[in-house]
Amino acid sequence: MTAIARARKALDLAEAAAKLMETGGDARIAVDRSTGFNKYMVAPRPSDVLAYSSSTANDISPTAFAEVQRRLARIAPDLALSADGYAETLDQLRARLRAALRLPTSTRIVFAASGTDLEYVGLAVASRDGATGIDNILLGADEVGSGCAYSAQGQFFAHSTPLGVAVEPALSLDPSGRTNVRLINVPVRGPGGTVTPSEDMLLEIGAAVATAIGAGRHPLIHIVHGSKTGLILPSFAHIDALRRRFGHKLSFVVDACQCRLGDAAIAAYLARGATVFLTGSKFMGGPPFSGMALVPEAAASASAGILPGFEQIFNRAEWPESWIGVSRLPHGANLGLLLRLEASIYELELFQKLTAADIRRTLDLFDESIDELTRKLGATRVLPYATGEWQEARSHPLEMRTLVTIDLSQSAEPVDFDRAAVLHRMLFQPLGRAGSSRDERDIAERRVRLGQPVRCVPLPGGGWGGTLRLGLSMPQMVELAAMDTMSLCARLHDDMAAIATKIDLIRDL
């Protein structure tokens, strides 16, 4: 093969990998051919965008993109994969995930096309023979994925499923009505965005659980570990209190979809019988979308099985072969999801090689650069912990220090949520000839992608304050850890200065 032929083959493989990673999900990952980006302003290929957007979505890193191409050439050189080949490769990924996160070998792992689809796994975990339904107790609905309000009720959340089945949002997966789910929302923030104390939430959760059990229903409690703004609620002590009071009459799932938690926290949840939801497309740094549910053996064994309608969403190999009813799922393959998982777990394995000192140095300097940015913008931080409990951030560095939410509603030029959404989109757009100097004009043309605004600051007169989120990802932290301290300081300073300048230029338009 000539050098030209080899180069052409490599380009073809790269294009095939990128296109495949747009498949096997829902409309959110489809790239608009006129712009080259999906609705989250991301494409499944490396880019030079200035991005601190891991709370929403990432570009795939160059090293992970190369790894995906290598794996694609090995497992599906003709760009097709058999159902058996899919099952074998997913089992290999399960083994790698267990090793990377130091999981007990008994942990069952379910793969899903997104964090939103993981909610269906939670319903399967909570399904019980003899129960009249499931009461799904969701903490902070505004701080989890918008589609979760549908999937957490056993409803479709998009117009098509990962298997390509056309459906209607808000319709039940189970039209027979046998899957009876009630959604109960417990707010996690009060006036001004202050965090509701865990003790107060414990009382509300306890009352909801008691009501569910009294009605013959099975309560499913959502623990929030690293929400869209870094919250961790309720505490382990309060989880233990609920377990002592209600025993096996309730189930727990942990919404850790941001994946901002360490091995010890995962182990602590699994030991308490809680199923842990992770996604590969947030802090883990993979392309959108992929999901992983870590299910303790006892929780899997207690399940009444696969729920009606799952055959429209999941392939058989994505569930452990021992799960009751798994044979009802189609014996197929989702190559797009597989490649996204390959990229994410590859990034996780690299990140796990960092030392605690590497992580601490990066987070300390990131923290200083965020202070610099908020001062320039006249903004404040939305705290991921209750007032006065600042030590929580030091105790939970991955959850609370890799993601920062800044509140623009208190600045000299207050910004509400709708204006923040416009600002978020405009940061990604070239601004033409905006700016009075050459540096400003260069920044005006640069694409900047931050995390989407989130509704977490209630305004006194109603409505929501404007926010933006800046988050590090695992591949970013690996890259930054390789820099000397002076270079790292300069990099973060320059990035934050560019973000502040572009925000000011947009404000002036």
TORMAR-542079 format. One line per 10 residues: number of its first residue (from 1); their letters; for each residue x, y, z of C-alpha. Coordinates in nm, 3 decimals. Example, Ala and Ser with C-alpha at 12.3 -4.5 7.8 and 13.67 -1.06 7.14 Angstrom:
2
1 = as = 1.230,-0.450,0.780  1.367,-0.106,0.714
This chain:
509
1 = mtaiararka = 0.000,0.000,0.000  0.139,0.339,-0.100  0.174,0.630,0.140  -0.115,0.809,-0.035  -0.337,0.502,-0.003  -0.252,0.466,0.366  -0.331,0.834,0.429  -0.663,0.803,0.245  -0.752,0.492,0.446  -0.670,0.674,0.771
11 = ldlaeaaakl = -0.892,0.968,0.671  -1.173,0.731,0.578  -1.142,0.554,0.915  -1.149,0.886,1.103  -1.460,0.998,0.915  -1.628,0.663,0.975  -1.551,0.675,1.348  -1.692,1.027,1.380  -2.010,0.941,1.192  -2.064,0.619,1.387
21 = metggdaria = -2.038,0.808,1.716  -2.339,1.014,1.607  -2.552,0.700,1.591  -2.720,0.478,1.847  -2.858,0.755,2.064  -3.132,1.013,2.019  -3.159,1.337,1.825  -2.933,1.522,2.069  -2.617,1.370,1.921  -2.707,1.426,1.556
31 = vdrstgfnky = -2.474,1.677,1.391  -2.629,1.957,1.189  -2.444,1.937,0.857  -2.484,2.311,0.800  -2.292,2.395,1.120  -2.088,2.081,1.185  -2.211,2.066,1.548  -2.493,1.906,1.743  -2.738,2.094,1.969  -2.472,2.112,2.241
41 = mvaprpsdvl = -2.227,2.277,1.998  -2.010,1.965,1.996  -1.906,1.724,1.723  -1.756,1.376,1.779  -1.412,1.481,1.659  -1.131,1.690,1.812  -1.152,2.069,1.782  -0.967,2.385,1.887  -1.266,2.534,2.073  -1.181,2.704,2.403
51 = ayssstandi = -1.393,2.475,2.620  -1.469,2.437,2.990  -1.797,2.265,2.915  -1.765,1.920,3.070  -2.081,1.980,3.278  -2.273,1.969,2.947  -2.068,1.801,2.673  -1.713,1.757,2.544  -1.526,1.733,2.220  -1.344,1.403,2.204
61 = sptafaevqr = -0.972,1.446,2.276  -0.718,1.376,1.999  -0.573,1.079,2.191  -0.916,0.925,2.255  -1.014,0.980,1.891  -0.702,0.793,1.783  -0.787,0.513,2.028  -1.142,0.487,1.892  -1.009,0.452,1.539  -0.766,0.183,1.650
71 = rlariapdla = -1.043,-0.009,1.824  -1.280,0.032,1.531  -1.021,-0.109,1.291  -0.977,-0.407,1.522  -1.333,-0.498,1.620  -1.531,-0.381,1.316  -1.301,-0.322,1.017  -1.600,-0.341,0.783  -1.790,-0.093,1.008  -2.036,-0.359,1.123
81 = lsadgyaetl = -2.042,-0.567,1.440  -2.236,-0.885,1.516  -2.452,-0.916,1.826  -2.212,-1.173,1.969  -1.913,-0.949,1.895  -2.095,-0.661,2.065  -2.160,-0.872,2.375  -1.797,-0.984,2.392  -1.662,-0.629,2.359  -1.902,-0.491,2.621
91 = dqlrarlraa = -1.788,-0.761,2.862  -1.429,-0.646,2.802  -1.535,-0.290,2.883  -1.706,-0.412,3.200  -1.378,-0.571,3.309  -1.184,-0.252,3.234  -1.440,-0.039,3.421  -1.425,-0.268,3.724  -1.046,-0.246,3.724  -1.034,0.133,3.676
101 = lrlptstriv = -1.287,0.201,3.955  -1.175,-0.090,4.176  -1.528,-0.230,4.183  -1.624,-0.556,4.354  -1.635,-0.837,4.099  -2.000,-0.895,4.195  -2.103,-0.549,4.069  -2.342,-0.576,3.776  -2.293,-0.317,3.502  -2.564,-0.193,3.266
111 = faasgtdley = -2.472,0.026,2.969  -2.709,0.288,2.827  -2.702,0.544,2.550  -2.722,0.842,2.787  -2.765,0.946,3.147  -3.133,1.005,3.072  -3.171,0.641,2.964  -3.012,0.531,3.293  -3.333,0.635,3.470  -3.497,0.330,3.315
121 = vglavasrdg = -3.236,0.114,3.486  -3.336,0.269,3.818  -3.697,0.169,3.756  -3.589,-0.188,3.687  -3.387,-0.190,4.010  -3.694,-0.069,4.202  -3.946,-0.303,4.037  -4.094,-0.550,4.287  -4.341,-0.835,4.249  -4.652,-0.748,4.446
131 = atgidnillg = -4.593,-0.371,4.464  -4.869,-0.152,4.322  -4.612,0.084,4.167  -4.296,0.287,4.220  -4.272,0.625,4.391  -3.962,0.782,4.235  -3.834,1.046,4.478  -3.618,1.284,4.273  -3.402,1.546,4.442  -3.358,1.876,4.259
141 = adevgsgcay = -3.532,1.813,3.929  -3.388,2.142,3.797  -3.034,2.016,3.860  -3.055,1.692,3.661  -3.100,1.634,3.289  -3.420,1.788,3.150  -3.532,1.460,2.992  -3.504,1.278,3.323  -3.845,1.407,3.431  -3.986,1.181,3.157
151 = saqgqffahs = -3.763,0.876,3.183  -3.785,0.875,3.563  -4.161,0.824,3.518  -4.116,0.541,3.269  -4.192,0.765,2.971  -4.014,0.826,2.642  -3.819,1.152,2.641  -3.732,1.188,2.272  -3.882,1.115,1.932  -3.663,0.810,1.873
161 = tplgvavepa = -3.487,0.557,2.095  -3.125,0.436,2.077  -3.252,0.142,1.870  -3.404,0.380,1.616  -3.767,0.318,1.717  -3.993,0.616,1.649  -4.180,0.716,1.967  -4.356,1.014,2.124  -4.214,1.201,2.426  -4.422,1.177,2.746
171 = lsldpsgrtn = -4.590,0.853,2.637  -4.542,0.554,2.865  -4.303,0.277,2.766  -4.572,0.042,2.892  -4.912,0.137,2.747  -5.073,-0.144,2.949  -5.021,0.065,3.261  -4.854,-0.216,3.456  -4.547,0.006,3.509  -4.704,0.259,3.745
181 = vrlinvpvrg = -4.458,0.532,3.844  -4.521,0.851,4.039  -4.254,1.122,4.038  -4.202,1.322,4.358  -3.969,1.622,4.340  -3.783,1.738,4.650  -3.628,2.088,4.598  -3.263,2.119,4.694  -3.220,2.497,4.687  -3.409,2.782,4.850
191 = pggtvtpsed = -3.417,3.162,4.799  -3.106,3.304,4.634  -2.985,2.956,4.540  -2.886,2.856,4.896  -2.863,2.482,4.952  -3.137,2.317,5.159  -2.978,2.148,5.462  -2.960,1.770,5.438  -3.151,1.742,5.768  -3.452,1.923,5.620
201 = mlleigaava = -3.449,1.702,5.313  -3.425,1.391,5.530  -3.759,1.479,5.690  -3.928,1.537,5.354  -3.783,1.220,5.204  -3.881,1.015,5.508  -4.240,1.136,5.484  -4.256,1.050,5.113  -4.114,0.702,5.176  -4.361,0.632,5.455
211 = taigagrhpl = -4.650,0.741,5.232  -4.533,0.516,4.949  -4.493,0.211,5.170  -4.833,0.273,5.328  -4.988,0.265,4.979  -4.817,-0.061,4.888  -4.575,0.110,4.653  -4.195,0.076,4.638  -4.003,0.400,4.703  -3.694,0.477,4.495
221 = ihivhgsktg = -3.478,0.756,4.637  -3.247,0.954,4.411  -2.927,1.054,4.586  -2.756,1.349,4.419  -2.378,1.321,4.405  -2.230,1.596,4.192  -2.536,1.764,4.040  -2.521,2.026,3.766  -2.384,2.261,4.033  -2.183,2.009,4.237
231 = lilpsfahid = -2.433,1.926,4.513  -2.409,1.612,4.727  -2.737,1.531,4.903  -2.838,1.365,5.131  -2.534,1.277,5.341  -2.417,0.921,5.407  -2.535,0.958,5.767  -2.885,1.041,5.651  -2.886,0.760,5.395  -2.795,0.524,5.680
241 = alrrrfghkl = -3.077,0.670,5.890  -3.328,0.594,5.614  -3.191,0.240,5.577  -3.224,0.178,5.951  -3.581,0.306,5.951  -3.714,0.137,5.638  -3.476,-0.153,5.573  -3.530,-0.330,5.239  -3.861,-0.157,5.175  -3.688,0.113,4.971
251 = sfvvdacqcr = -3.422,0.137,4.699  -3.154,0.396,4.626  -2.999,0.517,4.305  -2.717,0.769,4.300  -2.729,1.032,4.027  -2.356,1.072,3.981  -2.398,1.127,3.607  -2.145,1.410,3.613  -1.900,1.136,3.722  -1.734,1.377,3.965
261 = lgdaaiaayl = -1.659,1.132,4.245  -1.380,0.905,4.353  -1.349,0.531,4.399  -1.410,0.553,4.776  -1.745,0.727,4.731  -1.857,0.473,4.472  -1.756,0.188,4.704  -1.945,0.349,4.994  -2.266,0.374,4.790  -2.241,0.019,4.656
271 = argatvfltg = -2.182,-0.111,5.010  -2.512,0.055,5.109  -2.697,-0.123,4.829  -2.729,0.186,4.610  -2.705,0.172,4.232  -2.465,0.434,4.094  -2.531,0.616,3.764  -2.229,0.745,3.571  -2.196,0.895,3.226  -1.889,0.895,3.007
281 = skfmggppfs = -1.967,1.230,2.847  -1.933,1.476,3.137  -1.629,1.478,3.370  -1.503,1.152,3.218  -1.448,1.354,2.901  -1.587,1.127,2.632  -1.809,1.245,2.347  -2.185,1.266,2.402  -2.359,1.034,2.504  -2.303,0.715,2.708
291 = gmalvpeaaa = -2.416,0.583,3.044  -2.315,0.316,3.295  -2.515,0.187,3.591  -2.317,0.012,3.865  -2.562,-0.220,4.040  -2.481,-0.406,4.364  -2.552,-0.778,4.339  -2.824,-0.765,4.606  -3.007,-0.482,4.429  -2.999,-0.669,4.098
301 = sasagilpgf = -3.123,-0.989,4.261  -3.416,-0.810,4.427  -3.544,-0.671,4.095  -3.859,-0.817,3.943  -3.686,-0.791,3.607  -3.681,-0.605,3.278  -3.985,-0.379,3.240  -4.223,-0.377,2.943  -4.103,-0.139,2.670  -3.731,-0.184,2.738
311 = eqifnraewp = -3.708,-0.385,2.415  -3.747,-0.053,2.230  -3.449,0.104,2.410  -3.185,-0.157,2.503  -2.997,-0.439,2.337  -2.961,-0.761,2.534  -2.582,-0.734,2.573  -2.613,-0.397,2.749  -2.760,-0.578,3.052  -2.600,-0.854,3.260
321 = eswigvsrlp = -2.706,-1.189,3.117  -2.836,-1.298,3.460  -3.094,-1.017,3.485  -3.449,-1.151,3.495  -3.625,-1.106,3.161  -3.314,-0.999,2.967  -3.390,-1.256,2.695  -3.687,-1.039,2.591  -3.445,-0.771,2.467  -3.326,-0.778,2.104
331 = hganlglllr = -2.999,-0.955,2.030  -2.841,-0.667,1.842  -2.544,-0.427,1.844  -2.504,-0.051,1.889  -2.163,0.029,1.742  -2.199,0.403,1.798  -2.257,0.357,2.171  -1.971,0.109,2.189  -1.724,0.357,2.040  -1.839,0.633,2.275
341 = leasiyelel = -1.789,0.398,2.570  -1.445,0.303,2.439  -1.343,0.670,2.434  -1.480,0.742,2.782  -1.327,0.442,2.958  -0.995,0.515,2.786  -1.002,0.867,2.937  -1.092,0.724,3.279  -0.795,0.488,3.269  -0.557,0.775,3.190
351 = fqkltaadir = -0.701,0.994,3.464  -0.667,0.720,3.725  -0.289,0.735,3.677  -0.272,1.092,3.815  -0.145,1.137,4.169  -0.332,1.321,4.444  -0.067,1.595,4.423  -0.128,1.635,4.048  -0.500,1.678,4.109  -0.460,1.915,4.405
361 = rtldlfdesi = -0.219,2.147,4.220  -0.449,2.171,3.917  -0.758,2.237,4.127  -0.586,2.501,4.342  -0.474,2.692,4.032  -0.812,2.644,3.862  -0.978,2.786,4.173  -0.753,3.095,4.162  -0.828,3.150,3.794  -1.204,3.128,3.859
371 = deltrklgat = -1.168,3.393,4.131  -0.997,3.612,3.874  -1.279,3.556,3.624  -1.560,3.630,3.869  -1.388,3.952,3.979  -1.361,4.069,3.620  -1.728,3.990,3.556  -1.855,4.128,3.885  -2.015,3.788,3.941  -2.042,3.553,4.239
381 = rvlpyatgew = -2.019,3.178,4.281  -2.317,2.952,4.343  -2.193,2.740,4.632  -2.227,2.359,4.609  -2.264,2.331,4.987  -2.473,2.482,5.264  -2.375,2.825,5.398  -2.071,2.803,5.625  -1.979,2.448,5.528  -1.686,2.551,5.307
391 = qearshplem = -1.480,2.254,5.426  -1.712,2.032,5.221  -1.532,2.145,4.904  -1.198,2.025,5.040  -1.354,1.693,5.141  -1.507,1.644,4.795  -1.258,1.794,4.547  -1.375,1.613,4.234  -1.741,1.686,4.300  -1.717,2.048,4.412
401 = rtlvtidlsq = -1.391,2.187,4.278  -1.383,2.060,3.918  -1.711,2.239,3.843  -1.796,2.602,3.922  -2.129,2.779,3.867  -2.109,3.156,3.843  -2.412,3.376,3.914  -2.446,3.674,3.680  -2.774,3.794,3.829  -2.601,3.999,4.103
411 = saepvdfdra = -2.353,4.179,3.876  -2.367,4.549,3.787  -2.558,4.449,3.471  -2.785,4.172,3.605  -2.842,3.877,3.376  -3.149,3.654,3.404  -3.170,3.292,3.289  -3.299,3.368,2.938  -3.025,3.625,2.878  -2.765,3.378,3.009
421 = avlhrmlfqp = -2.887,3.121,2.756  -2.836,3.376,2.476  -2.493,3.466,2.616  -2.400,3.097,2.627  -2.484,3.054,2.257  -2.315,3.378,2.152  -1.991,3.279,2.326  -1.967,2.997,2.076  -2.031,3.220,1.775  -1.774,3.439,1.596
431 = lgragssrde = -1.874,3.802,1.653  -1.750,3.956,1.333  -1.545,4.274,1.377  -1.631,4.330,1.745  -1.353,4.475,1.957  -1.132,4.782,1.939  -0.792,4.611,1.940  -0.642,4.326,1.745  -0.641,4.103,2.054  -1.009,4.173,2.117
441 = rdiaerrvrl = -1.096,4.104,1.754  -0.909,3.774,1.772  -1.100,3.677,2.086  -1.429,3.789,1.927  -1.372,3.536,1.649  -1.274,3.252,1.885  -1.533,2.989,1.972  -1.584,2.955,2.349  -1.798,2.679,2.496  -1.897,2.675,2.863
451 = gqpvrcvplp = -2.149,2.463,3.051  -2.512,2.544,2.989  -2.693,2.778,3.230  -2.884,2.595,3.503  -3.187,2.709,3.702  -3.048,2.722,4.054  -3.080,3.089,4.161  -3.447,3.181,4.227  -3.506,3.556,4.191  -3.713,3.741,4.456
461 = gggwggtlrl = -3.966,3.860,4.199  -3.996,3.524,4.028  -3.796,3.364,3.752  -3.435,3.250,3.763  -3.098,3.420,3.776  -2.854,3.383,3.492  -2.567,3.140,3.541  -2.277,2.993,3.347  -2.074,2.686,3.442  -1.704,2.617,3.399
471 = glsmpqmvel = -1.587,2.261,3.445  -1.271,2.062,3.400  -1.279,1.716,3.246  -1.055,1.415,3.300  -0.864,1.465,2.973  -0.816,1.834,3.055  -0.679,1.744,3.397  -0.441,1.490,3.242  -0.322,1.756,2.997  -0.283,2.024,3.266
481 = aamdtmslca = -0.103,1.788,3.504  0.171,1.743,3.244  0.253,2.118,3.252  0.499,2.286,3.484  0.339,2.525,3.732  0.435,2.843,3.548  0.295,2.717,3.218  -0.022,2.595,3.388  -0.079,2.932,3.557  -0.029,3.113,3.228
491 = rlhddmaaia = -0.267,2.878,3.046  -0.547,2.921,3.296  -0.493,3.298,3.321  -0.506,3.339,2.942  -0.816,3.121,2.910  -1.011,3.306,3.178  -0.904,3.644,3.039  -1.030,3.540,2.696  -1.364,3.424,2.840  -1.410,3.749,3.033
501 = tkidlirdl = -1.320,3.958,2.728  -1.566,3.778,2.501  -1.846,3.812,2.759  -1.777,4.187,2.778  -1.776,4.215,2.399  -2.115,4.041,2.383  -2.253,4.271,2.651  -2.143,4.571,2.444  -2.322,4.455,2.129
